[in-house]
Amino acid sequence: MEYRLVRTDLDAEQVRGDTVTVLALFDDARGCEKFAQRVLSFRAGHSRERREGEDDEVLYVLAGSGAIAVGGSTVALTPELGIHVGRGTTWSVEAEGGLELLSVLVHDPLPLAPGSHCFVDLVAASRRSATASRQFVLGVGPETGCLSVMQFIGFVPPGRAPDHFHHYDEVLYILEGRGILHIGGEEAPLGPGACVHLPARLVHSIENAGDSELRLLGVFRPGGSPAEAYYPDGTPAVYPEES
């Protein structure tokens, strides 16, 4: 089971000469070949410029506020803002008292114009329907110029969805709520700060074990709809026109 409780068993690394601490979640060393998922925690002040030479980067503001300078633009950072930074594009942040970003590096991305970047306010995005009364909102993705992946927030009501799989490779991060991950007869608890890597075609189910909505952030490739899912026998769980 590709699963890890990140707040309890991993150590963050302070980057010398910078305002950022990096908490590595999933990467090649943990069997996640298409992504590297990390939490970037910035203390107050202006960070050094950052650039991922060969990877696209998809960011999400977990907490805090400040501003990001990228591709000649400066944009205010508030919780639930999604950001795409194309490979080779330089960016930096000015944090106000502290800022926490979830970062997903996208290895071997599709080619984009130099300096490509985009922003999506997931607070303002409209909810769409998926399987088992679940809903989602879309962040950065192919429609906003982020061609390689799709970012989304999923809203899981109390209860367990049927076992299913996807054709895409996915990394998840639990934002809020309490749940249980079911894979191959195994179970693992889910809570805020837990992360999950789901390779394509891995049959799984996420159960909301609480009384209120469970919220999770996902990034998957190739980009598409989070509602595209299949039961273990290959039957579509929801058709595109239903999403």
FENJO-V672552 format. One record per backbone hydrogen bond with DSSP energy under -0.5 kcal/mol. NH is the residue of the N-H (numbers start at 1). CO is the residue of the C=O. If there is no record, write none. Layout:
NH|CO ; NH|CO
This chain:
3|1 ; 4|195 ; 6|4 ; 6|193 ; 8|5 ; 9|5 ; 10|6 ; 13|22 ; 14|12 ; 15|20 ; 16|14 ; 18|15 ; 21|41 ; 22|13 ; 23|21 ; 23|39 ; 24|22 ; 25|37 ; 26|37 ; 30|27 ; 31|28 ; 32|27 ; 33|31 ; 36|105 ; 37|26 ; 38|103 ; 39|23 ; 40|38 ; 40|101 ; 41|21 ; 41|39 ; 42|40 ; 42|99 ; 43|19 ; 45|95 ; 47|45 ; 47|93 ; 50|91 ; 53|51 ; 56|106 ; 57|85 ; 58|104 ; 59|57 ; 59|83 ; 60|102 ; 61|81 ; 62|60 ; 62|100 ; 63|100 ; 65|98 ; 66|77 ; 67|94 ; 68|75 ; 69|92 ; 70|68 ; 70|73 ; 71|90 ; 73|70 ; 75|68 ; 77|66 ; 78|76 ; 80|61 ; 81|78 ; 82|120 ; 83|59 ; 84|118 ; 85|57 ; 86|116 ; 88|52 ; 89|86 ; 91|50 ; 92|69 ; 94|67 ; 95|45 ; 95|93 ; 96|65 ; 97|95 ; 99|42 ; 100|63 ; 101|40 ; 102|60 ; 103|38 ; 103|101 ; 104|58 ; 105|36 ; 106|56 ; 107|34 ; 107|105 ; 109|54 ; 109|106 ; 116|113 ; 118|84 ; 120|82 ; 122|80 ; 122|120 ; 124|121 ; 125|121 ; 128|136 ; 130|134 ; 133|130 ; 134|131 ; 135|155 ; 136|128 ; 137|153 ; 139|151 ; 144|141 ; 145|142 ; 146|141 ; 147|145 ; 150|220 ; 151|140 ; 152|218 ; 153|137 ; 154|216 ; 155|135 ; 156|154 ; 156|214 ; 157|155 ; 159|208 ; 161|206 ; 164|204 ; 165|230 ; 169|221 ; 170|198 ; 171|219 ; 172|196 ; 173|217 ; 174|194 ; 175|215 ; 176|215 ; 179|190 ; 180|207 ; 181|188 ; 182|180 ; 182|205 ; 183|181 ; 183|186 ; 186|183 ; 188|181 ; 190|179 ; 193|174 ; 194|191 ; 195|4 ; 196|172 ; 197|2 ; 198|170 ; 198|196 ; 199|197 ; 201|166 ; 202|199 ; 203|201 ; 204|164 ; 205|182 ; 207|180 ; 207|205 ; 208|159 ; 209|178 ; 209|207 ; 210|178 ; 214|156 ; 215|176 ; 216|154 ; 217|173 ; 218|152 ; 219|171 ; 220|150 ; 221|169 ; 228|225 ; 229|227 ; 230|165 ; 231|235 ; 234|231 ; 237|229 ; 238|229 ; 242|239 ; 243|239 ; 243|240
